Amino acid sequence: MEEFVRRHENKVYRNAVAIMCNKADAEDIMQDVFLKYMEKAPFFQSVEHEAAWLTRVTVNHCRSRLRSPWRKKTEPLLDIYPAQDNEQQSMIETISALPPKYRAAICLFYYEGYSTKEIADITKQKESTVRSHLTRARNMLKVFLGGES
């Protein structure tokens, strides 16, 4: 179990931080994901299948947490995001300003390298919905960053 966690902790944490925009929530999500793995003890045919399962469980836990009524009573802490420079910090804050469904699509596509079909499988949405979310997120980012819409 310890080796499994070491192998996947960075990926699960990155996905959770990207969707939740909160370090504490991301740590809770990460813990929940690995607990779920211990409870289910699933058998994976390959490392890719293992990573896809973890990503799907991470996204589902994030969605559940975002729907929680308690979540609406909290405020994000933007100073906790790791960034190498001001430009990167600005980009992280801009992506964090996106609605969760668009933020998840952007992070899974650009940071994790999943295709739109893979994202659709992970998030249990149609591929056209994922493409639509990516397009809308890109347009929002353009507006936020001062580009033409």
TIKOL-404121 format. One line per field, with one value per residue (C-alpha): residue number from 0; chain; x negated, y negated, z negated. Coordinates in nm, 2 decimals, padded with zeros to 4 digits. Each point is the difference from the previous one (the first is absolute). Layout:
k	[NUM; ...]
c	[A; ...]
c1	[X; ...]
c2	[Y; ...]
c3	[Z; ...]
This chain:
k	[0; 1; 2; 3; 4; 5; 6; 7; 8; 9; 10; 11; 12; 13; 14; 15; 16; 17; 18; 19; 20; 21; 22; 23; 24; 25; 26; 27; 28; 29; 30; 31; 32; 33; 34; 35; 36; 37; 38; 39; 40; 41; 42; 43; 44; 45; 46; 47; 48; 49; 50; 51; 52; 53; 54; 55; 56; 57; 58; 59; 60; 61; 62; 63; 64; 65; 66; 67; 68; 69; 70; 71; 72; 73; 74; 75; 76; 77; 78; 79; 80; 81; 82; 83; 84; 85; 86; 87; 88; 89; 90; 91; 92; 93; 94; 95; 96; 97; 98; 99; 100; 101; 102; 103; 104; 105; 106; 107; 108; 109; 110; 111; 112; 113; 114; 115; 116; 117; 118; 119; 120; 121; 122; 123; 124; 125; 126; 127; 128; 129; 130; 131; 132; 133; 134; 135; 136; 137; 138; 139; 140; 141; 142; 143; 144; 145; 146; 147; 148]
c	[A; A; A; A; A; A; A; A; A; A; A; A; A; A; A; A; A; A; A; A; A; A; A; A; A; A; A; A; A; A; A; A; A; A; A; A; A; A; A; A; A; A; A; A; A; A; A; A; A; A; A; A; A; A; A; A; A; A; A; A; A; A; A; A; A; A; A; A; A; A; A; A; A; A; A; A; A; A; A; A; A; A; A; A; A; A; A; A; A; A; A; A; A; A; A; A; A; A; A; A; A; A; A; A; A; A; A; A; A; A; A; A; A; A; A; A; A; A; A; A; A; A; A; A; A; A; A; A; A; A; A; A; A; A; A; A; A; A; A; A; A; A; A; A; A; A; A; A; A]
c1	[00.00; -00.28; -00.16; 00.33; 00.05; -00.35; 00.05; 00.33; 00.01; -00.13; 00.25; 00.29; -00.10; -00.06; 00.35; 00.16; -00.17; 00.08; 00.37; 00.05; -00.23; -00.07; -00.30; 00.19; 00.29; -00.24; -00.18; 00.33; 00.10; -00.33; 00.05; 00.35; -00.12; -00.26; 00.25; 00.24; -00.28; -00.07; 00.37; 00.06; -00.34; 00.07; -00.21; -00.14; -00.10; -00.26; -00.17; 00.21; 00.32; -00.11; -00.08; 00.34; 00.19; -00.18; 00.07; 00.37; 00.03; -00.18; 00.23; 00.31; -00.12; -00.07; 00.34; 00.17; -00.20; 00.09; 00.37; -00.01; 00.20; -00.28; -00.23; 00.20; -00.09; -00.38; -00.23; -00.30; -00.35; -00.19; -00.34; -00.05; -00.06; -00.36; -00.13; -00.35; 00.06; 00.27; 00.11; 00.06; 00.18; 00.22; 00.09; 00.08; 00.23; 00.17; 00.06; 00.13; 00.26; 00.16; 00.31; -00.09; 00.12; -00.22; -00.29; 00.01; 00.01; -00.30; -00.21; 00.07; -00.07; -00.30; -00.17; 00.07; 00.00; 00.33; 00.18; 00.36; 00.12; -00.19; 00.13; 00.35; -00.05; -00.14; 00.27; 00.28; 00.10; 00.04; -00.32; 00.18; 00.07; -00.37; -00.09; 00.26; -00.14; -00.35; 00.11; 00.19; -00.28; -00.25; 00.23; 00.04; -00.38; -00.05; 00.24; -00.16; -00.35; 00.10; 00.01; 00.27; 00.31]
c2	[00.00; -00.24; 00.05; -00.06; -00.32; -00.12; 00.08; -00.20; -00.26; -00.29; 00.07; 00.02; -00.31; -00.20; 00.09; -00.08; -00.33; -00.10; 00.07; -00.10; -00.31; 00.07; 00.18; 00.13; 00.14; 00.16; 00.17; 00.13; 00.12; 00.18; 00.17; 00.11; 00.13; 00.22; 00.12; 00.09; 00.20; 00.19; 00.07; 00.12; 00.16; 00.01; 00.20; -00.19; 00.14; -00.27; -00.30; -00.22; 00.16; -00.06; -00.37; -00.05; 00.16; -00.24; -00.30; 00.09; 00.05; -00.33; -00.19; 00.16; -00.08; -00.36; -00.03; 00.13; -00.24; -00.30; 00.09; 00.00; -00.28; -00.04; -00.10; -00.31; -00.14; 00.00; -00.24; 00.11; -00.09; -00.10; -00.04; 00.37; 00.09; 00.10; -00.22; -00.06; -00.36; -00.27; 00.09; 00.36; -00.11; -00.22; 00.29; 00.23; -00.27; -00.05; 00.37; 00.02; -00.27; 00.23; 00.19; 00.36; 00.18; -00.22; 00.01; 00.38; 00.03; -00.24; 00.17; 00.35; -00.10; -00.23; 00.11; 00.37; 00.05; 00.19; -00.01; -00.13; 00.36; 00.11; -00.31; 00.10; 00.35; -00.13; -00.26; 00.21; -00.27; 00.00; -00.08; -00.29; -00.14; 00.02; -00.18; -00.27; -00.04; -00.04; -00.26; -00.20; 00.02; -00.12; -00.29; -00.09; 00.01; -00.22; -00.26; 00.03; -00.04; -00.30; 00.16; -00.03; 00.21]
c3	[00.00; -00.09; 00.34; 00.17; -00.18; 00.08; 00.37; 00.03; -00.27; 00.21; 00.28; -00.24; -00.19; 00.32; 00.13; -00.33; -00.04; 00.36; -00.05; -00.36; 00.00; -00.37; -00.14; -00.31; 00.20; 00.25; -00.29; -00.13; 00.35; 00.04; -00.33; 00.10; 00.33; -00.15; -00.27; 00.28; 00.16; -00.32; -00.05; 00.36; 00.06; 00.38; 00.24; 00.29; 00.34; 00.05; -00.14; 00.23; -00.13; -00.35; 00.07; 00.18; -00.30; -00.24; 00.22; 00.02; -00.37; -00.07; 00.24; -00.15; -00.36; 00.11; 00.15; -00.31; -00.22; 00.23; -00.02; -00.37; -00.17; -00.25; 00.29; 00.07; -00.34; 00.06; 00.18; 00.22; -00.12; 00.32; -00.17; -00.04; 00.36; 00.09; 00.28; 00.12; 00.11; 00.01; 00.35; -00.10; -00.32; 00.21; 00.23; -00.30; -00.14; 00.34; 00.04; -00.35; 00.08; 00.26; -00.10; -00.12; 00.31; 00.22; -00.24; -00.01; 00.38; 00.04; -00.27; 00.13; 00.36; -00.03; -00.33; 00.00; 00.38; 00.04; 00.33; 00.02; 00.02; -00.31; -00.19; 00.11; -00.14; -00.32; -00.06; 00.14; 00.25; 00.38; 00.19; 00.16; -00.34; -00.09; 00.32; -00.08; -00.35; 00.14; 00.25; -00.25; -00.25; 00.26; 00.09; -00.37; -00.05; 00.31; -00.15; -00.35; 00.14; 00.21; 00.34; 00.26; -00.05]
